Amino acid sequence: MTKSVDKAGPVNPGDTLTYTIDVVVAGSALTEDLTLVDTLSGKQTFAGFTSHTGFTCPSLSNCVLPAGTLPGPYQVIYTTT
C-alpha cells in the first residue's frame, strides 16, 4: 500500500490537498475484508472522496475492499482542506 499527496512543501490554511492511496491485491482473491483506515491531522477537514475504485467507503475511517476481491490494483482518492 502507498499513500501520496498532490502538494509538496509548505501548506497554507485552507489549501485543498488530494490524497491517493493505492492498494494492490496480489496472488489470489482476498479471503476476508480489507479495511482501510486513514486518520487526518487535527488541522485538516475531510472534504470528500474523488473516487474509491473497488472500495466501499461510507467514511474515511472505514473503506472496505470486500472478501472475494480479485488480484489487481485498487485506489482511494480523497480531498481535505
MODELLER restraints for C-alpha pairs under 7 A, 6 or more apart:
rsr = mdl.restraints
at = mdl.atoms
rsr.add(forms.Gaussian(group=physical.xy_distance, feature=features.Distance(at['CA:1:A'], at['CA:22:A']), mean=5.53, stdev=0.5))
rsr.add(forms.Gaussian(group=physical.xy_distance, feature=features.Distance(at['CA:1:A'], at['CA:23:A']), mean=4.58, stdev=0.5))
rsr.add(forms.Gaussian(group=physical.xy_distance, feature=features.Distance(at['CA:1:A'], at['CA:24:A']), mean=6.69, stdev=0.5))
rsr.add(forms.Gaussian(group=physical.xy_distance, feature=features.Distance(at['CA:2:A'], at['CA:21:A']), mean=5.63, stdev=0.5))
rsr.add(forms.Gaussian(group=physical.xy_distance, feature=features.Distance(at['CA:2:A'], at['CA:22:A']), mean=5.27, stdev=0.5))
rsr.add(forms.Gaussian(group=physical.xy_distance, feature=features.Distance(at['CA:2:A'], at['CA:23:A']), mean=6.80, stdev=0.5))
rsr.add(forms.Gaussian(group=physical.xy_distance, feature=features.Distance(at['CA:3:A'], at['CA:19:A']), mean=6.95, stdev=0.5))
rsr.add(forms.Gaussian(group=physical.xy_distance, feature=features.Distance(at['CA:3:A'], at['CA:20:A']), mean=5.60, stdev=0.5))
rsr.add(forms.Gaussian(group=physical.xy_distance, feature=features.Distance(at['CA:3:A'], at['CA:21:A']), mean=4.39, stdev=0.5))
rsr.add(forms.Gaussian(group=physical.xy_distance, feature=features.Distance(at['CA:3:A'], at['CA:22:A']), mean=6.46, stdev=0.5))
rsr.add(forms.Gaussian(group=physical.xy_distance, feature=features.Distance(at['CA:4:A'], at['CA:19:A']), mean=5.65, stdev=0.5))
rsr.add(forms.Gaussian(group=physical.xy_distance, feature=features.Distance(at['CA:4:A'], at['CA:20:A']), mean=5.30, stdev=0.5))
rsr.add(forms.Gaussian(group=physical.xy_distance, feature=features.Distance(at['CA:4:A'], at['CA:21:A']), mean=6.59, stdev=0.5))
rsr.add(forms.Gaussian(group=physical.xy_distance, feature=features.Distance(at['CA:5:A'], at['CA:17:A']), mean=6.68, stdev=0.5))
rsr.add(forms.Gaussian(group=physical.xy_distance, feature=features.Distance(at['CA:5:A'], at['CA:18:A']), mean=5.65, stdev=0.5))
rsr.add(forms.Gaussian(group=physical.xy_distance, feature=features.Distance(at['CA:5:A'], at['CA:19:A']), mean=4.46, stdev=0.5))
rsr.add(forms.Gaussian(group=physical.xy_distance, feature=features.Distance(at['CA:5:A'], at['CA:20:A']), mean=6.35, stdev=0.5))
rsr.add(forms.Gaussian(group=physical.xy_distance, feature=features.Distance(at['CA:6:A'], at['CA:17:A']), mean=6.34, stdev=0.5))
rsr.add(forms.Gaussian(group=physical.xy_distance, feature=features.Distance(at['CA:6:A'], at['CA:18:A']), mean=5.54, stdev=0.5))
rsr.add(forms.Gaussian(group=physical.xy_distance, feature=features.Distance(at['CA:6:A'], at['CA:19:A']), mean=6.61, stdev=0.5))
rsr.add(forms.Gaussian(group=physical.xy_distance, feature=features.Distance(at['CA:7:A'], at['CA:17:A']), mean=6.69, stdev=0.5))
rsr.add(forms.Gaussian(group=physical.xy_distance, feature=features.Distance(at['CA:14:A'], at['CA:81:A']), mean=5.30, stdev=0.5))
rsr.add(forms.Gaussian(group=physical.xy_distance, feature=features.Distance(at['CA:15:A'], at['CA:81:A']), mean=5.49, stdev=0.5))
rsr.add(forms.Gaussian(group=physical.xy_distance, feature=features.Distance(at['CA:16:A'], at['CA:79:A']), mean=6.58, stdev=0.5))
rsr.add(forms.Gaussian(group=physical.xy_distance, feature=features.Distance(at['CA:16:A'], at['CA:80:A']), mean=5.60, stdev=0.5))
rsr.add(forms.Gaussian(group=physical.xy_distance, feature=features.Distance(at['CA:16:A'], at['CA:81:A']), mean=4.54, stdev=0.5))
rsr.add(forms.Gaussian(group=physical.xy_distance, feature=features.Distance(at['CA:17:A'], at['CA:79:A']), mean=5.46, stdev=0.5))
rsr.add(forms.Gaussian(group=physical.xy_distance, feature=features.Distance(at['CA:17:A'], at['CA:80:A']), mean=5.29, stdev=0.5))
rsr.add(forms.Gaussian(group=physical.xy_distance, feature=features.Distance(at['CA:17:A'], at['CA:81:A']), mean=6.32, stdev=0.5))
rsr.add(forms.Gaussian(group=physical.xy_distance, feature=features.Distance(at['CA:18:A'], at['CA:77:A']), mean=6.95, stdev=0.5))
rsr.add(forms.Gaussian(group=physical.xy_distance, feature=features.Distance(at['CA:18:A'], at['CA:78:A']), mean=5.70, stdev=0.5))
rsr.add(forms.Gaussian(group=physical.xy_distance, feature=features.Distance(at['CA:18:A'], at['CA:79:A']), mean=4.39, stdev=0.5))
rsr.add(forms.Gaussian(group=physical.xy_distance, feature=features.Distance(at['CA:18:A'], at['CA:80:A']), mean=6.61, stdev=0.5))
rsr.add(forms.Gaussian(group=physical.xy_distance, feature=features.Distance(at['CA:19:A'], at['CA:77:A']), mean=5.61, stdev=0.5))
rsr.add(forms.Gaussian(group=physical.xy_distance, feature=features.Distance(at['CA:19:A'], at['CA:78:A']), mean=5.45, stdev=0.5))
rsr.add(forms.Gaussian(group=physical.xy_distance, feature=features.Distance(at['CA:19:A'], at['CA:79:A']), mean=6.15, stdev=0.5))
rsr.add(forms.Gaussian(group=physical.xy_distance, feature=features.Distance(at['CA:20:A'], at['CA:75:A']), mean=7.00, stdev=0.5))
rsr.add(forms.Gaussian(group=physical.xy_distance, feature=features.Distance(at['CA:20:A'], at['CA:76:A']), mean=5.85, stdev=0.5))
rsr.add(forms.Gaussian(group=physical.xy_distance, feature=features.Distance(at['CA:20:A'], at['CA:77:A']), mean=4.49, stdev=0.5))
rsr.add(forms.Gaussian(group=physical.xy_distance, feature=features.Distance(at['CA:20:A'], at['CA:78:A']), mean=6.77, stdev=0.5))
rsr.add(forms.Gaussian(group=physical.xy_distance, feature=features.Distance(at['CA:21:A'], at['CA:75:A']), mean=5.63, stdev=0.5))
rsr.add(forms.Gaussian(group=physical.xy_distance, feature=features.Distance(at['CA:21:A'], at['CA:76:A']), mean=5.17, stdev=0.5))
rsr.add(forms.Gaussian(group=physical.xy_distance, feature=features.Distance(at['CA:21:A'], at['CA:77:A']), mean=6.36, stdev=0.5))
rsr.add(forms.Gaussian(group=physical.xy_distance, feature=features.Distance(at['CA:22:A'], at['CA:74:A']), mean=5.92, stdev=0.5))
rsr.add(forms.Gaussian(group=physical.xy_distance, feature=features.Distance(at['CA:22:A'], at['CA:75:A']), mean=4.62, stdev=0.5))
rsr.add(forms.Gaussian(group=physical.xy_distance, feature=features.Distance(at['CA:22:A'], at['CA:76:A']), mean=6.68, stdev=0.5))
rsr.add(forms.Gaussian(group=physical.xy_distance, feature=features.Distance(at['CA:23:A'], at['CA:73:A']), mean=5.88, stdev=0.5))
rsr.add(forms.Gaussian(group=physical.xy_distance, feature=features.Distance(at['CA:23:A'], at['CA:74:A']), mean=5.18, stdev=0.5))
rsr.add(forms.Gaussian(group=physical.xy_distance, feature=features.Distance(at['CA:23:A'], at['CA:75:A']), mean=6.09, stdev=0.5))
rsr.add(forms.Gaussian(group=physical.xy_distance, feature=features.Distance(at['CA:24:A'], at['CA:72:A']), mean=5.56, stdev=0.5))
rsr.add(forms.Gaussian(group=physical.xy_distance, feature=features.Distance(at['CA:24:A'], at['CA:73:A']), mean=4.42, stdev=0.5))
rsr.add(forms.Gaussian(group=physical.xy_distance, feature=features.Distance(at['CA:24:A'], at['CA:74:A']), mean=6.09, stdev=0.5))
rsr.add(forms.Gaussian(group=physical.xy_distance, feature=features.Distance(at['CA:25:A'], at['CA:71:A']), mean=4.55, stdev=0.5))
rsr.add(forms.Gaussian(group=physical.xy_distance, feature=features.Distance(at['CA:25:A'], at['CA:72:A']), mean=5.22, stdev=0.5))
rsr.add(forms.Gaussian(group=physical.xy_distance, feature=features.Distance(at['CA:25:A'], at['CA:73:A']), mean=6.41, stdev=0.5))
rsr.add(forms.Gaussian(group=physical.xy_distance, feature=features.Distance(at['CA:26:A'], at['CA:71:A']), mean=5.06, stdev=0.5))
rsr.add(forms.Gaussian(group=physical.xy_distance, feature=features.Distance(at['CA:26:A'], at['CA:72:A']), mean=6.50, stdev=0.5))
rsr.add(forms.Gaussian(group=physical.xy_distance, feature=features.Distance(at['CA:27:A'], at['CA:71:A']), mean=6.22, stdev=0.5))
rsr.add(forms.Gaussian(group=physical.xy_distance, feature=features.Distance(at['CA:28:A'], at['CA:70:A']), mean=6.55, stdev=0.5))
rsr.add(forms.Gaussian(group=physical.xy_distance, feature=features.Distance(at['CA:28:A'], at['CA:71:A']), mean=5.67, stdev=0.5))
rsr.add(forms.Gaussian(group=physical.xy_distance, feature=features.Distance(at['CA:29:A'], at['CA:68:A']), mean=5.20, stdev=0.5))
rsr.add(forms.Gaussian(group=physical.xy_distance, feature=features.Distance(at['CA:29:A'], at['CA:69:A']), mean=5.21, stdev=0.5))
rsr.add(forms.Gaussian(group=physical.xy_distance, feature=features.Distance(at['CA:29:A'], at['CA:70:A']), mean=4.31, stdev=0.5))
rsr.add(forms.Gaussian(group=physical.xy_distance, feature=features.Distance(at['CA:29:A'], at['CA:71:A']), mean=5.57, stdev=0.5))
rsr.add(forms.Gaussian(group=physical.xy_distance, feature=features.Distance(at['CA:30:A'], at['CA:67:A']), mean=4.91, stdev=0.5))
rsr.add(forms.Gaussian(group=physical.xy_distance, feature=features.Distance(at['CA:30:A'], at['CA:68:A']), mean=5.01, stdev=0.5))
rsr.add(forms.Gaussian(group=physical.xy_distance, feature=features.Distance(at['CA:30:A'], at['CA:69:A']), mean=5.40, stdev=0.5))
rsr.add(forms.Gaussian(group=physical.xy_distance, feature=features.Distance(at['CA:30:A'], at['CA:70:A']), mean=6.77, stdev=0.5))
rsr.add(forms.Gaussian(group=physical.xy_distance, feature=features.Distance(at['CA:31:A'], at['CA:67:A']), mean=5.13, stdev=0.5))
rsr.add(forms.Gaussian(group=physical.xy_distance, feature=features.Distance(at['CA:31:A'], at['CA:68:A']), mean=6.04, stdev=0.5))
rsr.add(forms.Gaussian(group=physical.xy_distance, feature=features.Distance(at['CA:32:A'], at['CA:66:A']), mean=6.78, stdev=0.5))
rsr.add(forms.Gaussian(group=physical.xy_distance, feature=features.Distance(at['CA:32:A'], at['CA:67:A']), mean=4.26, stdev=0.5))
rsr.add(forms.Gaussian(group=physical.xy_distance, feature=features.Distance(at['CA:33:A'], at['CA:64:A']), mean=6.44, stdev=0.5))
rsr.add(forms.Gaussian(group=physical.xy_distance, feature=features.Distance(at['CA:33:A'], at['CA:65:A']), mean=5.77, stdev=0.5))
rsr.add(forms.Gaussian(group=physical.xy_distance, feature=features.Distance(at['CA:33:A'], at['CA:66:A']), mean=4.40, stdev=0.5))
rsr.add(forms.Gaussian(group=physical.xy_distance, feature=features.Distance(at['CA:33:A'], at['CA:67:A']), mean=4.48, stdev=0.5))
rsr.add(forms.Gaussian(group=physical.xy_distance, feature=features.Distance(at['CA:34:A'], at['CA:64:A']), mean=5.64, stdev=0.5))
rsr.add(forms.Gaussian(group=physical.xy_distance, feature=features.Distance(at['CA:34:A'], at['CA:65:A']), mean=5.08, stdev=0.5))
rsr.add(forms.Gaussian(group=physical.xy_distance, feature=features.Distance(at['CA:34:A'], at['CA:66:A']), mean=6.32, stdev=0.5))
rsr.add(forms.Gaussian(group=physical.xy_distance, feature=features.Distance(at['CA:35:A'], at['CA:62:A']), mean=6.41, stdev=0.5))
rsr.add(forms.Gaussian(group=physical.xy_distance, feature=features.Distance(at['CA:35:A'], at['CA:63:A']), mean=5.65, stdev=0.5))
rsr.add(forms.Gaussian(group=physical.xy_distance, feature=features.Distance(at['CA:35:A'], at['CA:64:A']), mean=4.49, stdev=0.5))
rsr.add(forms.Gaussian(group=physical.xy_distance, feature=features.Distance(at['CA:35:A'], at['CA:65:A']), mean=6.41, stdev=0.5))
rsr.add(forms.Gaussian(group=physical.xy_distance, feature=features.Distance(at['CA:36:A'], at['CA:62:A']), mean=6.12, stdev=0.5))
rsr.add(forms.Gaussian(group=physical.xy_distance, feature=features.Distance(at['CA:36:A'], at['CA:63:A']), mean=5.02, stdev=0.5))
rsr.add(forms.Gaussian(group=physical.xy_distance, feature=features.Distance(at['CA:36:A'], at['CA:64:A']), mean=6.16, stdev=0.5))
rsr.add(forms.Gaussian(group=physical.xy_distance, feature=features.Distance(at['CA:37:A'], at['CA:60:A']), mean=6.61, stdev=0.5))
rsr.add(forms.Gaussian(group=physical.xy_distance, feature=features.Distance(at['CA:37:A'], at['CA:61:A']), mean=4.51, stdev=0.5))
rsr.add(forms.Gaussian(group=physical.xy_distance, feature=features.Distance(at['CA:37:A'], at['CA:62:A']), mean=5.65, stdev=0.5))
rsr.add(forms.Gaussian(group=physical.xy_distance, feature=features.Distance(at['CA:37:A'], at['CA:63:A']), mean=6.65, stdev=0.5))
rsr.add(forms.Gaussian(group=physical.xy_distance, feature=features.Distance(at['CA:38:A'], at['CA:60:A']), mean=6.15, stdev=0.5))
rsr.add(forms.Gaussian(group=physical.xy_distance, feature=features.Distance(at['CA:38:A'], at['CA:61:A']), mean=5.59, stdev=0.5))
rsr.add(forms.Gaussian(group=physical.xy_distance, feature=features.Distance(at['CA:39:A'], at['CA:61:A']), mean=6.84, stdev=0.5))
rsr.add(forms.Gaussian(group=physical.xy_distance, feature=features.Distance(at['CA:44:A'], at['CA:80:A']), mean=6.14, stdev=0.5))
rsr.add(forms.Gaussian(group=physical.xy_distance, feature=features.Distance(at['CA:44:A'], at['CA:81:A']), mean=5.68, stdev=0.5))
rsr.add(forms.Gaussian(group=physical.xy_distance, feature=features.Distance(at['CA:45:A'], at['CA:80:A']), mean=5.33, stdev=0.5))
rsr.add(forms.Gaussian(group=physical.xy_distance, feature=features.Distance(at['CA:45:A'], at['CA:81:A']), mean=5.28, stdev=0.5))
rsr.add(forms.Gaussian(group=physical.xy_distance, feature=features.Distance(at['CA:46:A'], at['CA:79:A']), mean=6.42, stdev=0.5))
rsr.add(forms.Gaussian(group=physical.xy_distance, feature=features.Distance(at['CA:46:A'], at['CA:80:A']), mean=4.56, stdev=0.5))
rsr.add(forms.Gaussian(group=physical.xy_distance, feature=features.Distance(at['CA:46:A'], at['CA:81:A']), mean=6.72, stdev=0.5))
rsr.add(forms.Gaussian(group=physical.xy_distance, feature=features.Distance(at['CA:47:A'], at['CA:79:A']), mean=5.30, stdev=0.5))
rsr.add(forms.Gaussian(group=physical.xy_distance, feature=features.Distance(at['CA:47:A'], at['CA:80:A']), mean=4.82, stdev=0.5))
rsr.add(forms.Gaussian(group=physical.xy_distance, feature=features.Distance(at['CA:47:A'], at['CA:81:A']), mean=6.48, stdev=0.5))
rsr.add(forms.Gaussian(group=physical.xy_distance, feature=features.Distance(at['CA:48:A'], at['CA:78:A']), mean=5.61, stdev=0.5))
rsr.add(forms.Gaussian(group=physical.xy_distance, feature=features.Distance(at['CA:48:A'], at['CA:79:A']), mean=5.61, stdev=0.5))
rsr.add(forms.Gaussian(group=physical.xy_distance, feature=features.Distance(at['CA:49:A'], at['CA:77:A']), mean=5.93, stdev=0.5))
rsr.add(forms.Gaussian(group=physical.xy_distance, feature=features.Distance(at['CA:49:A'], at['CA:78:A']), mean=4.14, stdev=0.5))
rsr.add(forms.Gaussian(group=physical.xy_distance, feature=features.Distance(at['CA:49:A'], at['CA:79:A']), mean=6.42, stdev=0.5))
rsr.add(forms.Gaussian(group=physical.xy_distance, feature=features.Distance(at['CA:50:A'], at['CA:77:A']), mean=5.31, stdev=0.5))
rsr.add(forms.Gaussian(group=physical.xy_distance, feature=features.Distance(at['CA:50:A'], at['CA:78:A']), mean=5.19, stdev=0.5))
rsr.add(forms.Gaussian(group=physical.xy_distance, feature=features.Distance(at['CA:51:A'], at['CA:76:A']), mean=5.88, stdev=0.5))
rsr.add(forms.Gaussian(group=physical.xy_distance, feature=features.Distance(at['CA:51:A'], at['CA:77:A']), mean=5.26, stdev=0.5))
rsr.add(forms.Gaussian(group=physical.xy_distance, feature=features.Distance(at['CA:52:A'], at['CA:75:A']), mean=5.67, stdev=0.5))
rsr.add(forms.Gaussian(group=physical.xy_distance, feature=features.Distance(at['CA:52:A'], at['CA:76:A']), mean=4.18, stdev=0.5))
rsr.add(forms.Gaussian(group=physical.xy_distance, feature=features.Distance(at['CA:52:A'], at['CA:77:A']), mean=6.15, stdev=0.5))
rsr.add(forms.Gaussian(group=physical.xy_distance, feature=features.Distance(at['CA:53:A'], at['CA:74:A']), mean=5.61, stdev=0.5))
rsr.add(forms.Gaussian(group=physical.xy_distance, feature=features.Distance(at['CA:53:A'], at['CA:75:A']), mean=5.28, stdev=0.5))
rsr.add(forms.Gaussian(group=physical.xy_distance, feature=features.Distance(at['CA:53:A'], at['CA:76:A']), mean=6.37, stdev=0.5))
rsr.add(forms.Gaussian(group=physical.xy_distance, feature=features.Distance(at['CA:54:A'], at['CA:65:A']), mean=6.23, stdev=0.5))
rsr.add(forms.Gaussian(group=physical.xy_distance, feature=features.Distance(at['CA:54:A'], at['CA:74:A']), mean=6.06, stdev=0.5))
rsr.add(forms.Gaussian(group=physical.xy_distance, feature=features.Distance(at['CA:55:A'], at['CA:63:A']), mean=5.97, stdev=0.5))
rsr.add(forms.Gaussian(group=physical.xy_distance, feature=features.Distance(at['CA:55:A'], at['CA:64:A']), mean=5.22, stdev=0.5))
rsr.add(forms.Gaussian(group=physical.xy_distance, feature=features.Distance(at['CA:55:A'], at['CA:65:A']), mean=4.62, stdev=0.5))
rsr.add(forms.Gaussian(group=physical.xy_distance, feature=features.Distance(at['CA:56:A'], at['CA:63:A']), mean=5.54, stdev=0.5))
rsr.add(forms.Gaussian(group=physical.xy_distance, feature=features.Distance(at['CA:56:A'], at['CA:64:A']), mean=5.20, stdev=0.5))
rsr.add(forms.Gaussian(group=physical.xy_distance, feature=features.Distance(at['CA:56:A'], at['CA:65:A']), mean=6.55, stdev=0.5))
rsr.add(forms.Gaussian(group=physical.xy_distance, feature=features.Distance(at['CA:57:A'], at['CA:63:A']), mean=4.17, stdev=0.5))
rsr.add(forms.Gaussian(group=physical.xy_distance, feature=features.Distance(at['CA:57:A'], at['CA:64:A']), mean=6.38, stdev=0.5))
